[in-house]
Amino acid sequence: MTLFTRGIILASVLALAACTNPDRFDSAGAGGAGGAGGAGGIGAPGSASDPRSPLYFQQTIGDRVLFQVDQSSITPEYQTVLDGQAQWLMTNTDYVAIIEGHADEQGTREYNLALGARRANAVQEYLVSRGVAPNRLRVISYGKERPIELCSDEACYSQNRRAVTVISAGLSS
Amino acid sequence: MMTRVLTLLAALLVFAMPAAAQTGGPLRIEITEGVIEPLPFANPDFVAENAAAAELARQIARVVSEDLTGTGLFREIPASAFISQITSFNSPVQFSDWRAINAQALISGAVSVGGDGSVSVKFRLYDVFAGQELGDGLQFNGTQAGWRRIAHKVADAVYSRITGEGGYFDSRVVYVAEAGTKDDRRKRLAIMDYDGANVQYLTDSNAIVLAPRFSPNGDRILYTSYESGFPRIYVMDVASVGRRALPTLEGDMSFAPRFAPDGNTVVYSLTTGGNTDIYRMDITSGAATRLTSTPAIETAPSFSPDGSRIVFESDRSGSQQLYIMGANGGEPQRISFGQGRYGTPVWSPRGDLIAFTKQSKGRFHIGVMRTDGSEERLLTASFLDEGPTWSPNGRVIMFTRETQGATGSASLYSVDISGRNLKQIRTEGGASDPAWSPLQR
């Protein structure tokens, strides 16, 4: 194998790795958790098919809720996602979560910070109502500072109006 | 005897200043509504009074000219048109030579550099057609490193004498310097002269920083940073760059801080349980008082210059609108009623106007209105304009303009309050969230 083709393969592996994590700003938290998971389960330990793995939480259950313009209410579709998140968190009690609220770019900076906080809070309240202990959840808003999709159209905006539940191995205390 | 009154209808101001302020010498710009012809002036290189001053004498005159022409109210006559030269600061001026090229104002200056590196600049302003000086000659002393400030002070004096308004050139702007693509944007706090010169970075780009604001005398900066992992308010000393976080409870988010005119009280937004309200804090004691209490988003507070009232935005009506309340809270009064959403209100340093961001039909505008909400005027329109800040004399507004799409980036623009003279401020890389300092002393 030439150096050149090896380079290509390496590049594709990296690209694949990037794809499995749709929100690159969350990679630190979720990636860190990946190493801690993987005890038992159906699939390969730590993989997206292992129900105890953070990857399963992120990809199979779904780590995010999308919102309508200016709204922070959770539609039935995403209530199902959050039901799955709540169940996972109650099963995997070693994990804690930070819920990150975001807004699209159509709005002033500080208003969007407050709007992102509303969205993150709506998710937190829902998870708590499904039995997750409040002290395992924390919220933060990034407003419009951390878009994942970059175009200036509704196709991108709808992906950016989100609240992402980022799990990590809990503190020992 | 013929008197010639130079009248120039300048467009800087829509909300015309009172007639009483328009008195003065015969050379003047009457700043009223209307299309204007910029006032032609001559500004020969300043006289170098010793060899060490040669370069500065030229540079200082250039910056004075850039300040004046940058307002859109003045037009410089090129040196190639000059009939006579100014070779000595104290020689009589040949007014006929300057009249012949239609220079209505003439600036003459002299620079000397001392052995210790000190700089001394003298200047005179002449009303060419009246054949006399406008105001007395002035002298400014400073350092070689601070030569641009001296130039700005000269330009401020010229601007003030001709317009009757306070100057704004000897001022600074704190802002957020941006680098990287939209999904990997790195932000750091920076400070520069109002014209983009002398940039200094105040933070690194490891944490998001947002929306800085100067203290009333310009010695400190309030801003929001994620350096703790969560958005919190910090206060930074400009001279030492030392900073401290304002006290906040674990789990709460605080942002949108602005100083009160007393320089010790801060109003800001605090988010707890998903709900954002406005609070005030004594930053010496850390004691905080809640000023609004609704389930709506209340943010972007700004004090009136006398400290008695606060304008802010709230979506309590269902969409972002502007409200005014007392400095201690109480029932607010809504002042914005047009179509669309209104945010980021900023009270003018003159007290007469409120600048804001308006979103309407998918466009963003910077606008101004009176403090009772009347006489709304939109000054700009683009894909995304936001976050106005006032020049120290309340005549110019700087703001953020962001371009659309995947390659979108932010830069700083200024516009005068009639909507004229829109221009980009030069910065290295992207820039957002400008806040204008008071005039320096």
Interface residues (C-beta under 8 A of the other chain):
Chain A: R24 F25 D70 S72 E105 Q106 G107 T108 R109 E110 Y111 L113 A114 L115 A117 R118 A120 N121 A122 Q124 E125 R138 V139 I140 S141 Y142 E145 R146 P147 I148 L150 C151 S152
Chain B: T181 K182 D183 D184 R185 I208 L210 A211 G229 F230 P231 G251 M253 F255 A256 S269 T271 G273 G274 N275 T276 I297 T299 A300 E313 D315 S319 Q320 G343 T344 T357 Q359 G362 F383 L384 E386 G387 E402 Q404 G405 A406 G408 D433
